């Protein structure tokens, strides 16, 4: 499969950079989750410092009230010094909060810049490109699957939340006054880079909420449950029910704590009192909206918390961190959501909205299918394709980019919509090829895999294929450029 050089295109690098800004392990510790680890880890120490400084001020104020006239000057100096130290400490905390807040806000704006466009169609292409790139960069076999998916799931979920918001607004399924008001303001307010009501007050807080939903898991108490008191347990193991319940409680509580005390709100820069008053009020409303999203996501019923809840469930399947992760079971995510609707656990409106967007097959999933000849007759082989489009007309028929043609990898391949009848994920399609000899199926496999000797024991009629090796070549990373799409 050697086609060019292994590496990353500029777009793939941009997606990787966003993932690193959300969740990473570095010397500088500047990713969102690293910042949270530091903040939670030093919380007790900061609280102690705050208490000691407040006690110093209180002590000198008491002495000032009781001291003789001759001691007043000395006590006044000590009081002033204590007050200055207290104010300086508080200012450092406020500055740190603002640094974290602005870092997160810029991250959200950069996510929007990469995934949003002026048109609905182009926005969905861009979003498919980011989602597909995340999936295609993620290992699908081996010991690193859980750790990689843990890193990727926050951005993936955040993007799904954005697109679900679009869908539910289009279908008039959102009545939350703050969202409706800002959506309306988008059409009434002249477009400006400085302030866009819908982008800044709805999309950015929604992205923040999605990225921060699990931030409380960085708290030391949560980490002790995940990794054990000595830090030597597998954090991705199956937790006991009691442990899991406690972890969820801690994560929820501390995520809200982080929003309020580690981030706070933006700070006005300027000299206009009127603008400052508006800015402060708007920041409070945005923070209230963010907190409401996090709280409502616990039991959203038909509320806007579904903007977080349903993408969270979808992502937990597609980018699973469980030990029983199985790549070929990813298309079952639709069944998981639909079963939740049947049980009354998930909102039918939100689930239907998300599956309308994604279809059954996740972006970047490797599809095996039976091609047709020029007379629309099935050929006696299967080929490879990759899911590259959102909003399939039929959720079971993914919009794909052909990757092989005549059993040869083709960089400039065409697009195709793969029918249920010819998609080997479904039994009827596999049944069509059962008449083909084992020798012929082995021949097909030998042309499609790079290490045939290692892989010749693979299923001769594979339900799917793993495209990560193919995608590792820079030339193969532009799967979303415009191409003629045929039905298959």
Order of alpha helices (4+ residues) and beta strands (2+ residues): alpha-alpha-alpha-alpha-alpha-alpha-alpha-alpha-alpha-alpha-alpha-alpha-alpha-alpha-beta-beta-beta-beta-beta-beta-alpha-alpha-alpha-beta-alpha-beta
